[in-house]
Amino acid sequence: MARLIAVGLTAGVFGALFGVGGGIVTLLVLLVHFSTREAAATSLGAIGITALAGVTAYAIRGEVRVGYALLVGVPAAAAAFAGAGLQRRLSGPVLTLAFAALLVCIGVWLIVG
């Protein structure tokens, strides 16, 4: 249970700070020339719509574990405010470098781990 809450908190902060789905953020920055901040915020909106559609499809089949979803989702939603607040305090270049560093760390973790 504590791990699910920790996942929610971490996902909320990083999701609001960098946007959800590195691919969406990267494409918005590289192809559409959004700032990192605009790309992160736009990806959150897009993922929200996508998540609603996905959870509806799974819920129709009875495959959503509502209790676990709440254990992850409620802390994530609360932590998203912290991530969004932190993002406003970072300059554009610092935010871009932090996002790049996160992607490198994840890449290394996937290769090594």
N, C-alpha and C positions, 0 to 999 in steps of 0.2 A: 504494500500500500504506500509506504514512504517513497519507494522508487517511482511510482506513478505520479505522485505529487511533485517529486523532484524533476521528472521529465516534463511535466506541465509547466513548472516555473521556468526551467531552462528554455523550453520551446517558446514560451511567451516572450521572454526577454529577447532572445536571439531573433525570433520571428518579427517582432516589432522593430528591432534595431536594424536588421538587414533585409527584411522582407522574407516571405516564405517562398521557397523554391528558388534556389540559386540560378537555375536555368532561365526562369522568367526575368529575374533581376538582370542577369548578364545580357540577355537579348534586348531588354528595354534600354540598357545603357549603351550597348554597342551598335544596335541597329536603328533605334528610334532616337538616340541621343538624349535620353532622360538623364537628369542628375541621379546620383546614387540614392539620394533621399526620395526623389519623386518615384524612382523605380521601386524602392522598397514599399512605399505607401501604396502604389498602384498594384503591386503584386499581392499585397494583403487583401485589397478589395477583390481582385480576381480570384484568389484562393478562397475567400469567403463564399463567393457565389458557387464555385466549383465544389467546395465542401458541402454546402447545403444540398446541391444536386446529388452528390455521392451518398451522403448520409440518408437522404430520402430513399434512394434506390436500395440501400442495405436494410433500412428499417422496414420497408415493405416486405422483405424476405425474413424479417425477424432476426437479423444478424448483428444488431447493435447492442452492445452491453452498456446500457445507460449508466449504470453505477460507475463502471470503469471510465467511461467517457467523461463523466462529471469529475472523477478524481484527477484526470489529466486536464480537462478543459477549463475548469473553474480556476485553478492556480495559473494556468497559461493565460487566461483572459486578464487576471489581475496583474500578472507579471508583464503583460504586453504594455500596460500603462507605463511601467518603469522603463522598458525598452524604448518606447516612443519618446519618453522624456529624456533619456540618455542620448538618443539620436539627435534631438534638437540642440543639445549642448556641444555636439561634435561638428567640426568644420567638414565641408564636403570632401577635401582631400584625405583627412584623417579617417572619415567614414569609409571611403573607397579603399584605403590601405588596410583598414581593419577587416573589411569584407574579403579582400584578397588573402589576407593572412588566415582567416577562418577557412577559406576554401583550400588553401595549401595544407593546413592542419588536418582537415577532413580527408584530403587525398592521401596524405602520408599515413594516417590512421587506417584507411581502407587497404592500402598496399601492405603495410607492416602487420596489421592486426588480422 
